[in-house]
Structures are given as C-alpha cells and as structure tokens.
Amino acid sequence: MHVTLRQLKVFEAVARHLNYTQAAQELHLTQPAVSMQIKQLEESVGLPLFEQMGKQTYLTEAGREMHHYCRAISRQLSEAEEVIEQLKGVRRGHLDISVASTANYFATRLLASFISHYPEVSFSLDVTNRATLLRQLEQNDKDMVIMGKPPEDQGLETEAFMENPLVVIAPPDHPLAGETGISLKRLEEEPFVVREPGSGTFIAMERFFTKHGINLKTGMQMTSNEAIKQAVEAGLGLGIVSIHTLELELETGRLVVLDMADFPILRHWYVVHREGKRLSPVAQAFKEFVLSQASGMVSRAHLQLA
C-alpha cells in the first residue's frame, strides 16, 4: 500500500465522527477534499473503508482494521515527537489519561500539581466507568489509567499508589448517625443506594458483605457517586462510597460517615497501562509523579478516618 500521513489523518477523523462534514470542519478542509483523500486511500488499500446506508456512514470490516492500525500509527508518531523533544531538552508533550469516575475527585489535583512542574505539557482527561477503562486498556488507547483494583492475567502493569477507603454514609438526622461501633448485622434493616453492578465500588462491597454473611437491601442503583450522595442526603437510604468523594459534604454537614464495626473497606488506587508499553517521556514523568506524590495528597475527609 502507498498511503500518506495526510490520508491517514483524514481517514481517522472520518472514522471517528462517521461523518464527512464534521471531519472536514475539524480538519479545516472542504468536504470534497476529504472525500478525495478517502477515495485515494481506498484505491491504495484496494477495498472500501466506508459504506453508506441511508444517511448514516459505517466502517466496513477493512475500515475497522484500518482504523485500529491508524490509531496505533498516530500513537507511535506522537511518542516519537515527544522523545525527540525530550532529546532537545524540552519538557513538553501531551498526556492522554483516563480515570475512574470516583478517582476524578483527586485526579484533577494530581494533574494540576504535575502541570505546575511541567507547564508546557498539555493533557486530555477522560472520566469514565470501569468497563470503559478496561476496554481502553485492552485497545491501548490511553497512556495510562487510574482505577481501582485491576483484573489479573490481563497483560497489565499495575502499581498501587494510594489507599481508597469505602465508608457508609447517612444524612445527619439518621437514627444511626450518633451511634458508635454499629454492627454489620444492623445494616440489614436499612435500605441502601449503591453503584451499578460491574463498578469497582459495587464489586468490593459485594465481596465484603458476602464474606461477612450480610444481605443488604440494594434495590436502588446509581451510576455515579454524586447521584448516591444526593439520594442519601434526600433520605432514600444509606450509601457506600469512597472517602475521597466526601470532602465537601462532610465540611458542610450534609452527610456523615457512620461509625461501623469492620469498616472502612480498604481498597487502593492503581496506575495502570499495558504490560510492555513504551511510555512517552511525559507519561513516564507523570507515572513517577503519581507514585511518589499522590499518597501525600490526602483529602481532609480521609484524615477524618485516622
């Protein structure tokens, strides 16, 4: 195949948007110019890369394969650019990371602190759920991700860097709010608002209560910690969330952490990337920064557990 980097750049934009007009706008090209680049690329490949069904554009099987390699080529070129800049002594580049939604409460502080050391670095931050993080790791789409306990035997390099205690929360006027040493058995009498199955918090909670033979009333499920906190504050039930998500609510007295026996459920945060992945200089610097500095960036809410 005789393809150009320009053709690949145009193809990647069209494949991402599945829309020629939006790709043209992003690339500051005319739509006919985009169509011509795609046509020339398809002629070089020898197979159609897109198919039109009504007004919708779809990738063909060849298009999906090309998109996979196109992203890999783009990552390699970005990595090469950053390595060359590093050799020039220029501490700049682009950092592309994803974090679990719960980790976003401290990840932005980490990034802000990191950028203060490397002001010329730009970054992309994707805040998403566990399933998406695992898919991004499988596809090697990100420099690295920050998440709860990663799965084993998935070809991942993982390093724990900070504790992530899960606690039981309640509104301040709840009958249990003033009690101490509350037994786990007592929780069976209370309704719970929980994260969705498959989330790291739900998995850890389910394992913990199964181990202790406790059956919770978990009829109400939420897809974010913010939704859980609001539901608990409204009196819809108790909740289990990371202490890292509670700083504002505890300061303002909108929620309280119950004094539970056998709590908190102690988990950890991990920095994760594909095993054998060659990190760019900026990504390597960020990883080292997280491993050395993050544990000291403990929220005031976390300190209340000490």
C-alpha positions as CSV (number, residue, x, y, z in Angstrom):
1,M,0.0,0.0,0.0
2,H,1.2,3.5,-0.8
3,V,-0.6,5.7,1.8
4,T,0.3,9.2,3.1
5,L,0.1,10.5,6.6
6,R,-2.3,13.1,5.4
7,Q,-4.7,10.4,4.1
8,L,-4.4,8.6,7.4
9,K,-5.2,11.8,9.3
10,V,-8.3,12.4,7.2
11,F,-9.4,8.8,7.5
12,E,-9.0,8.8,11.3
13,A,-11.2,11.9,11.6
14,V,-13.9,10.5,9.3
15,A,-13.8,7.1,11.1
16,R,-14.1,8.8,14.5
17,H,-17.0,11.0,13.5
18,L,-18.5,8.7,10.9
19,N,-19.4,11.9,9.2
20,Y,-17.6,13.6,6.3
21,T,-18.9,17.1,7.1
22,Q,-17.8,17.0,10.8
23,A,-14.4,15.6,9.8
24,A,-14.0,18.4,7.2
25,Q,-14.8,21.0,9.8
26,E,-12.3,19.6,12.3
27,L,-9.6,19.5,9.7
28,H,-10.5,22.9,8.2
29,L,-10.9,21.3,4.8
30,T,-13.8,21.2,2.3
31,Q,-16.0,18.1,2.2
32,P,-14.9,17.3,-1.4
33,A,-11.3,17.5,-0.3
34,V,-12.0,15.0,2.5
35,S,-13.9,12.7,0.1
36,M,-11.0,12.8,-2.4
37,Q,-8.5,11.8,0.3
38,I,-10.7,8.9,1.3
39,K,-11.2,7.8,-2.3
40,Q,-7.4,7.8,-2.9
41,L,-6.8,5.8,0.3
42,E,-9.4,3.2,-0.7
43,E,-7.8,2.9,-4.1
44,S,-4.5,2.3,-2.4
45,V,-5.9,-0.3,0.0
46,G,-8.0,-2.0,-2.7
47,L,-11.1,-2.3,-0.5
48,P,-13.9,0.1,0.5
49,L,-13.3,1.6,4.0
50,F,-16.8,3.1,4.5
51,E,-20.3,2.2,3.4
52,Q,-23.3,4.4,3.3
53,M,-26.7,3.1,4.5
54,G,-29.3,5.9,4.1
55,K,-27.8,9.0,5.7
56,Q,-25.6,7.0,8.0
57,T,-21.9,6.2,7.4
58,Y,-20.4,3.0,8.7
59,L,-16.9,1.5,8.7
60,T,-16.5,-1.7,6.7
61,E,-14.5,-4.6,8.1
62,A,-11.5,-3.3,6.2
63,G,-12.2,0.2,7.6
64,R,-12.3,-1.1,11.2
65,E,-9.0,-2.8,10.7
66,M,-7.5,0.3,9.1
67,H,-8.8,2.4,12.0
68,H,-7.1,0.1,14.5
69,Y,-3.7,0.5,12.8
70,C,-4.3,4.2,12.1
71,R,-4.7,4.9,15.8
72,A,-1.5,2.8,16.5
73,I,0.4,4.8,13.9
74,S,-0.8,8.1,15.4
75,R,0.3,7.0,18.9
76,Q,3.7,6.0,17.6
77,L,4.2,9.3,15.9
78,S,3.2,11.2,19.0
79,E,5.6,9.1,21.0
80,A,8.4,9.8,18.6
81,E,7.7,13.5,18.7
82,E,7.8,13.6,22.5
83,V,11.1,11.5,22.5
84,I,12.7,13.9,20.1
85,E,11.5,16.9,22.1
86,Q,12.9,15.2,25.2
87,L,16.3,14.8,23.5
88,K,16.2,18.5,22.7
89,G,15.8,19.1,26.5
90,V,12.2,20.4,26.0
91,R,9.9,19.2,28.8
92,R,6.7,19.3,26.9
93,G,4.3,16.9,25.2
94,H,0.8,15.6,25.5
95,L,-0.6,13.3,28.2
96,D,-3.7,11.2,27.5
97,I,-5.1,9.5,30.5
98,S,-8.4,8.1,31.8
99,V,-9.6,7.9,35.4
100,A,-12.4,6.1,37.1
101,S,-15.2,8.5,38.0
102,T,-14.5,8.2,41.7
103,A,-10.8,9.0,41.2
104,N,-11.7,12.3,39.5
105,Y,-12.1,13.8,42.9
106,F,-8.3,13.8,43.4
107,A,-7.1,13.2,39.8
108,T,-7.6,16.9,38.9
109,R,-5.5,17.9,41.9
110,L,-2.8,15.5,40.7
111,L,-2.8,16.9,37.2
112,A,-2.8,20.5,38.4
113,S,0.3,19.8,40.6
114,F,2.0,17.9,37.8
115,I,1.4,20.7,35.3
116,S,2.8,23.2,37.8
117,H,6.1,21.3,37.4
118,Y,5.7,20.9,33.6
119,P,3.8,24.0,32.4
120,E,4.3,23.2,28.7
121,V,2.6,19.8,28.9
122,S,-1.0,19.6,27.6
123,F,-3.3,16.8,28.6
124,S,-6.6,15.0,27.8
125,L,-8.6,13.6,30.7
126,D,-11.4,11.1,30.3
127,V,-13.5,10.4,33.3
128,T,-15.4,7.2,32.8
129,N,-16.6,3.9,34.3
130,R,-14.7,0.7,34.9
131,A,-15.9,-1.1,31.8
132,T,-14.7,1.7,29.5
133,L,-11.4,1.8,31.3
134,L,-10.8,-1.9,30.8
135,R,-11.7,-1.5,27.1
136,Q,-9.3,1.4,26.7
137,L,-6.6,-0.7,28.3
138,E,-7.3,-3.6,26.0
139,Q,-7.1,-1.4,22.9
140,N,-4.1,0.5,24.3
141,D,-5.9,3.8,23.6
142,K,-4.5,5.8,26.6
143,D,-1.1,6.5,28.0
144,M,-2.4,5.1,31.3
145,V,-5.4,4.9,33.5
146,I,-6.1,5.4,37.2
147,M,-8.6,2.9,38.6
148,G,-9.5,0.6,41.5
149,K,-8.2,-3.0,41.7
150,P,-7.4,-4.1,38.1
151,P,-8.2,-7.6,36.9
152,E,-5.4,-10.1,37.0
153,D,-4.0,-12.0,34.0
154,Q,-4.9,-9.3,31.5
155,G,-1.4,-8.3,30.4
156,L,-1.5,-5.1,32.6
157,E,1.3,-3.4,34.5
158,T,-0.2,-2.1,37.8
159,E,1.1,-0.2,40.8
160,A,-0.9,0.8,43.8
161,F,-0.2,4.3,45.0
162,M,-2.9,5.4,47.5
163,E,-5.5,4.0,49.8
164,N,-9.1,4.2,48.8
165,P,-11.3,3.5,51.9
166,L,-15.0,2.8,51.3
167,V,-17.3,4.1,54.1
168,V,-21.0,4.0,54.9
169,I,-22.7,7.4,54.7
170,A,-26.0,8.7,56.0
171,P,-27.9,12.0,56.4
172,P,-27.0,13.8,59.7
173,D,-30.5,13.2,61.1
174,H,-30.4,9.4,60.6
175,P,-31.0,7.3,63.8
176,L,-27.6,5.7,63.3
177,A,-25.7,8.9,62.9
178,G,-24.9,9.3,66.6
179,E,-24.1,5.7,67.4
180,T,-20.7,4.1,67.7
181,G,-19.4,0.6,66.8
182,I,-22.5,-0.2,64.7
183,S,-22.7,-3.9,63.8
184,L,-22.8,-5.1,60.2
185,K,-25.9,-7.1,61.0
186,R,-27.7,-3.8,61.9
187,L,-27.3,-2.7,58.2
188,E,-29.6,-5.4,57.0
189,E,-32.5,-3.3,58.4
190,E,-31.6,-0.3,56.2
191,P,-32.2,0.3,52.5
192,F,-29.1,1.1,50.5
193,V,-28.4,3.2,47.4
194,V,-25.5,1.5,45.6
195,R,-23.4,1.8,42.5
196,E,-24.2,-0.2,39.4
197,P,-23.1,-3.9,39.1
198,G,-19.7,-4.1,37.5
199,S,-18.4,-0.9,39.1
200,G,-15.3,-1.2,41.3
201,T,-17.2,0.0,44.4
202,F,-20.1,-2.5,43.8
203,I,-17.7,-5.4,43.4
204,A,-15.7,-4.5,46.6
205,M,-19.0,-4.0,48.5
206,E,-20.5,-7.3,47.3
207,R,-17.4,-9.3,48.2
208,F,-17.2,-7.7,51.7
209,F,-20.8,-8.3,52.7
210,T,-20.8,-11.8,51.2
211,K,-17.7,-12.7,53.2
212,H,-19.5,-11.5,56.4
213,G,-22.8,-13.1,55.6
214,I,-24.7,-9.8,55.4
215,N,-27.7,-9.4,53.0
216,L,-28.2,-5.7,52.2
217,K,-31.4,-4.2,50.7
218,T,-29.9,-2.8,47.5
219,G,-32.9,-2.1,45.3
220,M,-31.8,1.4,44.2
221,Q,-28.7,1.6,41.9
222,M,-27.0,4.7,40.7
223,T,-24.3,5.2,38.0
224,S,-22.4,7.9,39.8
225,N,-21.2,8.8,43.3
226,E,-22.8,12.2,43.0
227,A,-26.2,10.6,42.5
228,I,-25.6,8.3,45.5
229,K,-24.7,11.2,47.8
230,Q,-27.8,13.2,46.7
231,A,-30.0,10.2,47.2
232,V,-28.6,9.6,50.7
233,E,-28.9,13.2,51.5
234,A,-32.6,13.1,50.4
235,G,-33.2,10.2,52.8
236,L,-33.6,7.4,50.2
237,G,-31.2,5.1,52.1
238,L,-27.7,4.6,53.3
239,G,-24.8,4.6,50.8
240,I,-21.2,3.2,50.4
241,V,-18.7,5.5,48.7
242,S,-15.0,6.3,48.7
243,I,-14.0,8.7,51.4
244,H,-12.2,10.7,48.6
245,T,-15.7,11.8,47.3
246,L,-16.9,13.3,50.6
247,E,-14.8,16.3,51.5
248,L,-17.4,19.0,50.7
249,E,-20.4,17.1,52.1
250,L,-18.6,16.4,55.4
251,E,-17.4,20.0,55.7
252,T,-20.9,21.4,55.2
253,G,-22.5,18.8,57.4
254,R,-24.8,17.5,54.6
255,L,-23.7,13.9,55.2
256,V,-22.0,11.9,58.0
257,V,-19.8,8.8,58.0
258,L,-21.3,6.1,60.2
259,D,-19.1,4.6,62.9
260,M,-19.2,1.0,61.7
261,A,-17.6,-2.1,63.1
262,D,-15.2,-3.7,60.5
263,F,-15.2,-0.6,58.4
264,P,-13.8,1.0,56.3
265,I,-13.5,-1.4,53.3
266,L,-9.9,-0.7,52.4
267,R,-9.1,-0.6,48.8
268,H,-6.3,1.0,46.8
269,W,-5.9,3.2,43.7
270,Y,-3.7,1.9,40.9
271,V,-1.9,3.5,38.0
272,V,-2.3,1.0,35.1
273,H,-1.1,0.6,31.5
274,R,-0.5,-2.3,29.1
275,E,2.4,-4.6,30.0
276,G,5.5,-3.7,28.0
277,K,4.1,-0.4,26.8
278,R,6.7,2.1,26.0
279,L,5.7,5.2,27.8
280,S,6.5,8.6,26.3
281,P,8.8,10.8,28.4
282,V,5.8,12.9,29.6
283,A,3.8,9.7,30.5
284,Q,6.7,8.3,32.4
285,A,7.2,11.5,34.3
286,F,3.6,11.6,35.2
287,K,3.6,7.9,36.4
288,E,6.7,8.6,38.6
289,F,5.0,11.8,39.9
290,V,1.8,9.8,40.8
291,L,3.8,7.0,42.6
292,S,5.9,9.5,44.6
293,Q,3.5,12.3,45.3
294,A,-0.1,11.1,45.3
295,S,0.0,9.4,48.7
296,G,0.7,12.8,50.3
297,M,-2.3,14.4,48.6
298,V,-4.7,13.0,51.2
299,S,-8.0,14.8,51.4
300,R,-9.3,16.3,54.6
301,A,-12.1,13.8,54.5
302,H,-9.6,10.9,54.5
303,L,-7.9,12.4,57.5
304,Q,-11.1,12.2,59.5
305,L,-10.8,8.4,59.4
306,A,-7.4,8.4,61.0
